Amino acid sequence: MASLFTKIIQGEIPCYKIAENENFFAFLDIYPLKKGHTLVIPKTEIDYIFDLDNELLSDYLVFSKEIATAIERVIPCKRVGIAVLGLEVPHAHIHLIPIDELGDTNFERPKLEFSDEEFQEIAEEIREALK
């Protein structure tokens, strides 16, 4: 059975897409820790990030870097943190989180809530920063 993220890639579940290429897909986390919190996933359904072959893993980090750079251009923050937990969904994923302090990456914190319009606006700003 396809993972939640595979269903997002296939368009079966809507998302606030940031970018994609032939191997990767980036979209806003709908339960964000901070404004601009983005998930980056491989299109290949692999559960554990370190099961990716070396070339794909390297490309994954480069793609994630491009997304992080765009996030930094539009979301005020000290930097974009990266978190790889891999327990919530059985599909490798990287969290890119704008951070100002260490606690900003605490996944036990209450999640932020944004309206559909706000999510769309955030996604559009990040997409524009990629150009």
N, C-alpha and C positions, 0 to 999 in steps of 0.2 A: 504494500500500500504506500502511496506517495506521501512524503512528509508534508507538513504544513507549508514549509518553504518552497517545496517543489510545486505545490498548488498555487502559491503566489507567483512563482516564475511563469507558470503556465496560464496565468490570468484567471484561474478558478476562484481565487480569493483576491479581493482588491487590496491595493497598497498605495503608498505615497512614494512612487519610484523616483530615485535620484539618477541612476545611470545603470547601463548594462553594456556588456560586450559579449563576445561569443562564449566566454567562460564564466563570467561573474555577473552578479546582480546586486545592486545597493538600493535600499529603501529605508524610510524612517521607521524607527521602532514605535509602535502604537502605545507602548507603555514606557515612555521615556524617563530617564533619570534627569536629563537636562534637555533644553530646547536644542534641536539638531541631532539628537541621539540617533545614530544610523546603524543599520545592520548591513553587513557585506557577506554574501554567500556565494559559494561556487554553484554553478548550474548543475554540476554532477552531484548526485545525492550520495555524499560520503558523510558518515556519522562523526568521525573524529578528525580534526584538522591535521593531525600528524600522520594520518593515513594517506594524505594527498601525496602524489609523487613530487619530487624535489622541484621540478620545473613548474608545475602547477602551483605549488606552495609559494615559490618565488614570485610568480606572476600575480598571485592572490595578494601578496603584500604590496606589490607595486600598484595594483589597482586600488587597494585600500588607501595607500598613501595619497593618490590623486583625489580621492573622495575626502580624506581628512584635510588636505590643503584647501579644498573648496569650502569645507565647513568653517575652517579658520578665517576665511575671507569674509564670511557673513555673520557668524555667531561670535560675539565678544567672549573671549576666553583666553586663559594663559596658554593652553595647548589643547590638543585633542588626545585624550587617553584611549588606549586600546585594551579591550578585555576579551579574553577567550575563555569561556566557561564550558560550554558544550553539553550541559546537562538538561536544559529545558526542552530542546527540540533535537531529535536525532538526525541532524543535518549540520555540518560544520558551519560556524558563523562567527564573525568578528563584530564586536560592538565598538563603534567609534563614538566617543562621548566627549563633548566639549567640557573641559574641567578648569576650575580655578583653585580647587583644593582637593586633597586626597579623598575626603568623604564624598565627593561628587560621583565616585565610582562604586559606592556602597549599594549593592542591589537589594538590600533590605530596607532602604529608604522608601517612603511613599513615592509613587510614580506621579509625574505631572499629567495634567489633563489639558488637551487642546481641542478646539472645535475642528470640524472637518475643514472649514475655511482656513484656520490657522495652520493646520498640517499642510494643506495645499500650498499656502504661501511660503512656509519654511522650505518645502521641497523645491518649489520654483526658484527661490533665492539660491539654494545650493546648486541646482542645475545650472543656473545662469553663471555662477562662479566657476563652473567647470569649463566654460567656453574660453 
